[in-house]
Amino acid sequence: MKASELRDLTVDELQQRYEETQKELFNLRIQQSTGQLENPIRMRDLRRDVARIKTIISERAEV
């Protein structure tokens, strides 16, 4: 997800998106540990999405 798309969301929507992304990342980690992970690049993308979301939330907290 692009940062410009995330900036259009409200803080509550960002929190919800953060929780969903964390859950998906957790599930992928479980799949990786059991050897069932099909797309390891998805983990990288999710980690980056988490970082983007956290950055935007902290930016809005400062304002």
C-alpha positions as CSV (number, residue, x, y, z in Angstrom):
1,M,0.0,0.0,0.0
2,K,1.3,3.4,-0.9
3,A,1.8,6.1,1.7
4,S,-0.4,8.5,-0.2
5,E,-3.3,6.1,0.2
6,L,-2.6,5.7,3.9
7,R,-2.5,9.5,4.4
8,D,-6.1,9.7,3.2
9,L,-7.3,7.5,6.1
10,T,-8.3,8.6,9.5
11,V,-6.4,7.6,12.6
12,D,-9.0,5.0,13.6
13,E,-8.8,3.5,10.1
14,L,-5.0,3.5,10.3
15,Q,-5.2,1.7,13.7
16,Q,-7.5,-0.9,12.2
17,R,-5.3,-1.4,9.2
18,Y,-2.3,-1.7,11.5
19,E,-3.9,-4.5,13.5
20,E,-5.0,-6.4,10.4
21,T,-1.5,-6.1,8.9
22,Q,0.1,-7.3,12.2
23,K,-2.3,-10.4,12.2
24,E,-1.4,-11.2,8.7
25,L,2.3,-10.9,9.3
26,F,2.0,-13.2,12.3
27,N,0.2,-15.8,10.2
28,L,2.9,-15.6,7.6
29,R,5.6,-16.1,10.3
30,I,3.8,-19.2,11.4
31,Q,3.6,-20.5,7.8
32,Q,7.3,-19.8,7.4
33,S,8.3,-21.7,10.5
34,T,6.3,-24.7,9.4
35,G,7.7,-24.5,5.8
36,Q,4.4,-23.7,4.2
37,L,5.2,-20.1,3.1
38,E,4.6,-19.7,-0.6
39,N,5.5,-16.0,-1.1
40,P,8.2,-14.8,1.2
41,I,8.2,-11.4,-0.4
42,R,4.8,-10.8,1.1
43,M,6.4,-10.7,4.5
44,R,8.8,-7.9,3.4
45,D,5.9,-5.9,2.0
46,L,3.9,-6.3,5.2
47,R,6.8,-5.2,7.4
48,R,7.1,-2.1,5.2
49,D,3.4,-1.4,5.4
50,V,3.6,-1.6,9.2
51,A,6.4,0.9,9.2
52,R,4.5,3.3,6.9
53,I,1.4,3.1,9.1
54,K,3.3,3.6,12.3
55,T,5.1,6.6,10.7
56,I,1.9,8.3,9.6
57,I,0.3,7.7,13.0
58,S,3.2,9.2,14.8
59,E,3.3,12.2,12.4
60,R,-0.4,12.9,13.2
61,A,0.3,12.6,17.0
62,E,2.9,15.3,16.8
63,V,0.6,17.8,15.1
